[in-house]
């Protein structure tokens, strides 16, 4: 008989976690045949993947704390590796030359993931073999014998597998017709550029004149630091704060703008957690019993905002040594806020809705006014993080969402919200939550402020209303919706992470949808409203569903491509939305058991 063939497509953290669980379970099985595990990674080293590649600059740091990074689940069956170090333990084991930081460099985390991968490869069970493929799977075809994987090599090598896990990162974004025209026109200009995706950051090397960056999130910070610190500039911490010493290799001016024009909230060094009071699993269960299917803005958003108010006022009460008594009910909290406001009328009432509003600058008619406003707001955010959630009420709000996200995901997943409600959350509330809950470390925001102080980073656009391209000059023309003036730049960088869109994907997922091997998840409610977030349709176990609505038990998907059918499935934690991996591994073991039994029943040759 032929060998049993397994494939994990994607060599980043999710693929690594799947490999760890697979090997642990295979170690409990007596194999009467060879089991081949094919690992596909087209862009970087196995274990680290593209995001955590080990050749990154050290100034590209994590936005989650080092204590949260751990490959091992410590669940049954036990890992095949004897020394199961967490990231912090591994860092201590490596010695004093390793950078010690609450928010470590991504390259260092990649080295840890790579170490874990190497240890797994050294510890494979008997009759299990690993085959690495430095190639990208671009097509998938189901057959009676298994699943045929076709990679990106020139000869389109094919491998027939018994079970496949898709654990890739973000699907590729297809350029729009307008962007394709821009790319074609720019071939005439050596010093004009459009960067549709900035990774790897070496794609930014040709940018030397005026640069505009679209998006003001985590990728924006990477791009700015690559154009400054990555070119030899130095950030110097002094008594009056951080300053920037230019190398002379930076672009002339860097413009920052986004759709909302608002900064992400950053996080300080304090290890802090929030205990939810109102948005709890019990409260959600009670709501379900009372109303049936939950409505986003009727049922959920009020509870989320109640938690925001609770976090805000508990910190504010503590600041004034105000003793409100028990606030386990929202009514008690409102009463306490009323009494507090009478005692301290100079403290404005907090309204979480205001955090949702886009950047507003009434009466500001010039770019200089917007720049000054944005600079002041950036300084406030830095001060907020320096004071921390125990002293600053707004800072405490940033820790609410991570404490309730698991409960929310249980409501959200697999069309738990109506089509309209899910669309509203994805487009209105998710970006807002991302901005206040998953921001960069304080150190990075201090660097951004230092670049503003050094007049390298211009914030005068604020919120953007329109971007046009001048085909005669190769320049990009950006209009501000706050003051209407235009900025002309020679280079435009799109620093937004593309959303999952398997329709527009030009790689594996797009091909799967086109061929009918997979279908798109469509949330359709009883009123006939439809919403398609862009992810693949899959069963609750994680199996993909084809164009005829039939599940394929040989192909599972996990990680970022499930975003839309689940919420927040891109965490580096192996415990976040890990049930798809667990289900896949259980199915692999079941298939192996079937083959084992069939092998034992075969007549022996004499």
N, C-alpha and C positions, 0 to 999 in steps of 0.2 A: 504494500500500500504506500501511497505518497505520504510525505510529511504533513503534519498539521500546521497550517500557515495562519499567522495572526499579523495584523498591521496596525500600527499607531501612526496616524498622519499628523505631524506637528511635533516638533522637538523642544517646545518651551515648557514652562512649569506644568501646565495641564497634562501634557504628554508624559512628563516625568512622573507626576503623581499616579497616572494610570499605569505606567510601567512598574512602579513600586508595588501597587496593589496587585497587579497581575502576577508578578514574580512571587509575592508572598503567598498567594493562593495556589500557584503552580507547585510551590514547595510542599504542599499537602497532598498532592496527587501522585500516584505511581504511574508514570508514563511508560507505555509499552511501545512507543514510537517517538520519533524526534518531533519537537515542537519548535518551529522557527518563528521568531518575532521580528518583523520588518519595521524598522523605524525610519520615517521620512522627515527630513528637515532640509529645506531648500535654501535657507538664507544664512544660517549661523551654526554654532556648535550645538550638539545635542545636550539637552539639559537646560541650557540657558536660553536658547531661542534668540529671536531677534531683539526683543525688548531688553533682555539682560545680557547681551553679548559682552564678553569680557574685555574687548578692545575699546570700550568707550572711555571718554575722558572722565576723570574722577569728580569733576564738578557736577556731573549729572547724577543727582541723588534721588533716593526714594521719597515718597510722600506718605509712607506708612512706617511705623516704628519697627526697629530691628527685632524686638521681642515677638512680633507677630509672624516672623518668617521661620517656618519649620516644614521641612519636607515630609516628616514622618507623622503618621496619624496615631501611632500607639494603639491600634485597634487589632482585633483578631481577624485573620491570623497575623502573627508577628512579622515584622519586616525581615527580609533575608540578610540584611546588613547588621553586624553586631554592634557597631558604635553609631548610634542614631542621634547625632548631634543636631540640636537646633542651630540656627544661624549664630546666635550669641555664643553658644558653647563652641561651635566650630571656630569662630573668630578668636576666642580665648585659646583654643587648642593650637591655632596657627602661630601664635606668638605676638610679641609687642609691636612688631613692625606693621601690623594690620590696623587700618584706620578704625578708631573707636568713636562711633557717633550714633545717636538715637535714630538718625535718618541716614543710613549708609549709602555709599555710591552704588549705583545700579550694577556697575561692573563687578564690584565686590560681591554683591548678591549673586551675580552670574557665576562667579568663581565657586561660591558655595553650592549652587545648583549643579554645577559641573562636577564638583567633588562628589556630591550625592549620586550623580549619574555613574561616575566611574566606580564607586563602591558597589552599586547595583550590578554593573557589568561583571565585576570581579566575583559576585556572589550568586550567579545564576544557578538554579537547581539542575540536577542531572537530566540529561536529554533535552535541555532547553538551550537554544542558540540564538544569538542576536545578530541581525544583519543590518548595518547602517546604510542608508541610501541618502547621499547628499543630492537630493533631487526633490522636486515639487510634484505632487500628484495633481494632475490636471483633469483627469477623467476617471469615471467609475462606472462599471457595467456589471449588472447582476446576471449570473448564469445559473444553470441547474447545478453546477459543481461548486459554486461559491461566488465570490465577488472579484472581478477583474479590475486591478488598479493599473492605470496607465500614467507613467511619470513624464516629466518635462524634458528628459534627455532627447537628443536629436533623433534617436531611433525609436522613441516612444516605447521604452521597455515595458513589458506587461508582466504582472505577478498575480497569480490566482490565490485568493485568500479565503479562509473559512470564516474569519470574523475581522471586522474593521472598526476602529474608533477614530473619528474625526475630531482632533483636538487642536485645530489651527487657531490662529489669531484673527485679526480683522480681515474680512474679505476685501479684495481689491476694489477700489472705486474707479468706475469708468469716467473718463473725461467727458464733459459736456461738449456739444458741437462748438460752442463759443470758445471753450478752452482749447480744443483741437486747432481751431483757427489761430488762436494766440500763439500756440506752440509752433505752428507752421510759419507764422509771420516773424517770430523772434529768431528764426534761423538766419535772417538777414542782418541781425544786430549782435555783435560780439559782447557788448556791455549791457544788454537788456535781458531781463530774465523773468520767468514765471516758474515758481517751484510749487507744484500741486501737492506734494507730500515731502516733508523735510527729512525723513529718515531713509538711509543713514545720514547723519548730519554733514557728511562730506559733500553732499549735494549743494551745500551752501557756500562752498569754497570760492566760486567765481563772483560772489556778491560783494561789491566794493563801493558802490556809489550810494544813492539813497534807497533805502529798503523799507517797505511797509509790510507789517505782519498782521494777517487777518486771524483774529482769535486771540483771547487774552487769558487762556487757561494754562495747563501744565506744559503743553507742547510749545506754547509761546515762550515760556521761560527757557526751555531747552534751546530754542532757536536764538534768543537774545544772548544767552551765555556762550553759545557756540560762536557767535559773531564778535564777541568781546573777549571774555576770558579764554576762549578757545583759540584766540589769535594772539595770545601773549599778554593781554591786559591783566592787571592785578587788583584784587579787592583787598583793601587794608583796613583793619579794625583799629580805631583810635578812640580817644576819650570822648570825642564829639560824635561818635558813630562810625559807620562804614563809609569809606570813600573809594573812588576808582582811579587807578593810575593807568592811563591809556598807553597802548603800545604803538599806536600810529597805524595799525593794520586794520582798524575797525572801519565799517562803512561811515560815510559822512554823517548821516542821520538815520535813525531807526524810528519809524512811526508805528505806534500801537493803536489798534482799534478792534472793535467787535460789534456784533449785532446789538447787544445791550449796553456796551461800554462800561460794564461793571467788573471790578476786580474780584478774584477768588479770595476767600478768607484763608489766612494761613494759620499754621499750628506752631505753638511754642514747644518748649522742652518738657512741660509738665505732663506726667502720665496721669490721665484723668479719664474717668468713665461716668456716664450718666445712667441713673436707674429710672426707667420709664414708670409713669404713674397712671396715665390715662390711656395711652395707645398700647394696650397689653393684649396678650392672646385671649384672656378671659373676656375683656371688653369687646373684642372683635367677635368672639363666639356669641356673646349676648346680642350684639347687633344683628348678626346673621339670623339668630332665632326670631328676632323681632321683625326684620325687614326682608329677609331672603337675600337675594343678590345685592351686594353692597354698592352704593353709589359713591363715586370719588368725592365730589364737592359737597354732598349732603351728609355723608357718614364719615369719611376718612380724613379729609383735609381739616375739618374742625378739630378732630382728635389730635392730629399732628400739630396744629397751631396751639392747641391747649398745652401740649408738651413743650413747645417753644416758650410759651408764656411762663410755664412752671419753671423751666430752667433759668430763664431770664430773671424772674423775680426772686427765686431762691438765692441767686448770687447777689442781687441788689439788696435783699433783706439782710443778708449776712454782712454786706459792706456797711450798713447802717446799724448793725446789731439790733435789728428789728426782729422780734420774736412773734411770728404770725400764728403759732399753734399748728395744729394738724391741717394739711392741705391735700388730704387724700382724695377729696372730691373737688371737682372744678368749681362748684359753688363756694366752697370754703376758700379757695384761692382767690376768687373774685372779691369776696368780702375782705380778705386780707389786703388785697391790692387797693381797695377803696380806703381802708383805714390808713394804710401807708401813704397814699397820695394826699390825704388830708394833713398828715404829719410832715410830709416833705413835698410840698406843692411845686418846688422847682424841678423835680424829676418828671420828665415828660412821660405820658402813658405810652407803653410799648404796644405797637400793632404789627404783628408778623407780616401782614399783607404788604407793608411798606418795603420789605426786603425783596418782594417779587417785582417791584416796579423798576423799569429800565432807568438808566442814568438820565436825570433831568437837570437842566441848568437854566432856570428861568432868568431872563434878562441878560444872559451871556451871549454876546453877539460876535465875539472874536475867538479865534483859536487859542490865543493866549489865556483867555478866561477859562476855557475848558481845560487847558493844560494845568493851570493853577488849581482848579477844582479837583482834577484827577490826582494831582500830586498830594494835595491835602488829604484826600480820601485814602490814598495809599499809605500815608503816614499814620492815619487813624487805625488802619488795619494792622500795621506793624505794632503800634502801641497796644492794641487790643490783644495781640498774640503774646506780647511781652508780659502784660499783666496776667494773662491766662484766665481760664474759666472760673477760677475761684475768686477772682477780683473783678473781672470784666463781664457784665451780663451778656453782651453780644457774643463774646467768645464762647460762653457756655452753650449757646444754641448750636454751635458747630458739632457738638458731641451727641446731640439728641438722635439724629438720624441713624447713626451706626448702632445705636442701642435698640432701634425698632425695625431695622431693615429686614430681619428674618421674618418677623410677623407680617410685615407688608408684602414680602415676596410670596408668602403663602396665599395672600389675597389676590395678588397680581397674576400669578403664573397660570398658563394655559387658558387664557381668556376669562380669568376670574372677575375682571371688570368688564363692563359692556364696551362695545366698540368705541363709542363716543368718549367714555370715561378713560379708556386706555390711551386713546389719541391725545386727549387733553393732558393726561399725566405726562406722556412722553414728550410732548411739545412745550408745555407750559411749566410743569412742576419739576420734572427731572433735571433740566438744566439749572434751575434755581437751587435744587438740593445739591447737585454736584458742586456748585459754586461755593456754598457755605459749609459743606461737610467734607469735601475731598480735596482741599486746597494744598498748596505746597508748604514745605517747612519754612519757618520764620527766616532762616538764613538766606533762602533764595529771594524772598520778598525784600529783604534788606539790600541785596545786590541790585535788584531792579530799581529800588529807590536811589541807590548810589549812582546808577547810570542816568537817572533823571537829573540828579544834582549835577552830574558832569556834563549835562546838555547833549548827551548822546542819544537819549531816548525821549522822543517827542510824543506827548499825550494829547495834542490839540485836536485830533479828529474826534475822539470819544466814541460815539455810536455812529456807524456808517449807514448811509442810505443807498449808495450806488457806487459801483465800480465799473469803469469803462476802459477800453483799450484803444490807444491811438496807433493805428497800423502804420502811419507815416513816420512816427518818431520811435515807436517801440516802447513808449511810456504807458504807465497805468495811471489813470485819473480817478482819485477817490474823493467822494463828496460826503461831507458830514451832515447828518440830519439834525444836528443841534444848532449849527450856525450857517450851514449852506455853502461854506467856502470849500474850495477844492485843493487837494494836495497832489502834486505830480511826482511820481517816483519811477526809477529805472528798474526796480525789482519788486515783485510781489510774492510773498510766501504765504501759502495757506497752511496755517498752524492749527487747524481743527482736525481732530481725529474723526475719520469718516464713520458714519453710522453703518450698522450692519444692513446691507442691502443685497440680498442674493440674486435679485433681478438684474441689477447693474453690475454685479461681480463678473470680472472677465476671466476668472480662474475656475477652480474646481466646482464651487457652489453654483455659479452661473451655468456651467456645463451640465451639472446634475439636474437643474430645473429645466433646462432646454431639452434634455434627453428624456425627461420624465422619470428619471431615477428618484427624484425628490420633488416635493411640491412646497408651495409657500404656505406659511401659517396665516390664516385669515380669521380674524375675530369678527364674527357676525352675530348680532344680538337679535332679540325677538322682534324688534321693530324694523329689521331689514338693513340696519346700518352696518357697514363693513369697514374694517380697518386692517391694513396689511403693514405691519411694522418692518418687514423685510427679511425675517428669519425663516428658516426651514420649518415645515410642519414635522412634528415628532410625537411619539407616544409619551405617556407619563414615565415610561421606563428610559426613554432616550432614543428609541429606534426611529429612523427616518421613515416617512410615509411617502409613497410614490404618487404619481399623477392619478392613479385609480383609487386612492384612499387606502391602499394596503400597506401595512407596516413591513419593513424589511428587518427581520431579526438578526441579520448578519452585519448590519451597519448601524452604529450608534454615533451620536454627536454630543459634544460637551464644550463648555467654554463660551467664548465671545459669540460664536455663531448662533447660540441659543438665546441671545439677548432679544427680547420682544415676546418670547414665550416664557422666559424667566426674567427676573430683574437682577442686575448687578452680578453677572457671572464672569467677571474678568479679574477677580481678586486673586492675589498670589497665594492666598491661604488654601491648602488642600481640603479644608473642611467646608468651604463655601460652595454650595450647590454641587456636592460631590456624589449625589445619589446616581447620576447618570453613569459615572465611572464605575461605581459599585455594581450597578445593574449590568453593565457591559461585562465586567469581570465574572460575575455570577453566570452569565449566559455562556461565556467562553468555557468555563469549567463544566457547565452542563453539556456543551457540545463535545468537549474532550471525553467526558464520561460516556457519552453515546458511542464515540469512536473506539474507546477502550473496550467497551462491552462487545462491540461488533468484531473487534480484532480477536478477542478471546474465543468467540464462537466460530471463527474460521477454522476449517479442518487443517490439521498439521500434515505437512508433506512427509512421506515415508521414504 
